[in-house]
Amino acid sequence: MWVKIFVISDNADTCTGLRLVGIDGVIVQSESDFSQTIANILANEDIAILAIVENLARKYAEKVDEIRFNRRLPLIVEIPDKHGSGQHGNHIWDMIGSAL
């Protein structure tokens, strides 16, 4: 069984880059786009990980937190994009390094 990952972004660069490594995604520009995309993802039991760019996760924090705290899947991961805050630094690399 393969774990499916899906990304929600507000720019083409992030979606294009992730599509190059086999991760599907959509670009959303409005709250209604975001809500409809979330509804579609929640209806798709194959998606186990949902990556959302930081600025969208902050903008729609209430909806993101509702999923995060009330559903087992999908796991929500906030990712930086070229407009990201950079707050996370190399956190992922630090975690990988400590696991080795």
MARROKOL-218296 format. One record per residue: residue in one letter; x, y, z of N, C-alpha, C in turn. Coordinates in steps of 0.1 Angstrom, whole numbers, plus 5000, padded with zeros to 4 digits. Layout:
<recs>
AXYZXYZXYZ/...
</recs>
This chain:
<recs>
M500849885000500050005000500950125000/W500650214991501450344990500750454997/V501550535003501050655010500950765000/K499850824998499650934989499851064996/I500551154990500851284995500151384985/F499551494990498951594982499351724987/V499551824979499951954983498952064979/I498752154988497952274985498852394986/S498952474975499752584975499052704969/D499652824970499052944964499952994953/N500952914949501752954937502152824929/A502452854916502752754907504152684910/D505052764915506452714917506452594926/T505752604937505752494947505052374941/C503952394935503252274929504052214918/T504652294909505452234898506652164904/G507352214914508452144919508152014925/L507052004933506551884939506051784928/R505451834918504951744907506151674901/L507351744900508551674894508951554902/V508651544915508951434923507751344926/G506651364918505551274919504451304929/I504451434934503451474943502451564936/D501151524936500151604930499751714939/G499151814934498651924942497852024934/V497352124941496552224934496952364939/I496652464931496952604935495552664938/V495452724950494252784954494452934956/Q493453014952493553154953492553224962/S491553144966490453204974490053104985/E489253154995488753075005487852965000/S487052994990486152894985486952784977/D488052824970488952724964489552624975/F489952694986490552614997489552515003/S488352565006487352485012486952365003/Q486752394990486452284981487552184980/T488752234979489952134978489952054991/I489752115003489852035015488651935015/A487551965011486351875010486751755001/N487351784990487751674980488751584986/I489751644993490751565000490251475011/L489351525019488751455030487951335025/A487351355013486551245007487451135001/N488651164999489651074992490451005003/E490050885006490750805017492150765014/D492550775001493850744997494950845001/I494550965004495551065007495851065022/A497051025026497451015039498251135045/I498851215036499651325040499151445032/L498851555038498451675032499451785035/A500151825025501151935027500552065023/I500552165032499952295029501052405031/V501252495022502252595023501852685036/E502952735042502752805055501752915055/N501852995045500953115045499453075043/L499152965036497752925035497352855048/A498252785054497952715067497652825078/R498352935078498053045087496753115084/K496553145071495453215066494153135070/Y494153005068492952925071493152835083/A493852885093494252815105493052745112/E491952805112490752735119490452605112/K490352605099489952485091491052385092/V492352425091493452335092493552275106/D493352345117493352295130492152195133/E491052225127489852135128490252005123/I490851995111491251865105492351805114/R493351885118494451835125494051775139/F493051825145492751785159491551685159/N490751675148489551595148489651475139/R490651465131490751345122492151285123/R492051155121493351075122494151105109/L493451105098494051125085493251235077/P493951305069495351315066496151385076/L497451345077498351415085498651545078/I498551655085498851785079500251835082/V500951865071502351915073502452055066/E502852145074503052285068504452285062/I504552335050505852345043506052495039/P507352535039507652665034507652665019/D507452785013507652794999508552914997/K508652964985509553074983509153204990/H507853204994507353325002507253295017/G507753175021507553125035508353215044/S507953195057508553275067510053245070/G510453125067511753075070511953045085/Q510853045093510953025107511452885110/H511252795102511552655105512952625102/G513652705095515152685093515352545087/N516352475093516652335089516052235098/H514952265104514352175114514252025109/I513752005096513651875091514951805090/W515951885086517351825085517851795098/D517551875108517951845122517351715127/M516051695124515451565128516051445121/I516251465108516851355100518251315106/G519051425108520351405114520351335127/S519451365136519351305149518951165148/A518251125138517750985136518850895131/L519850955125520850865119521850815129/
</recs>
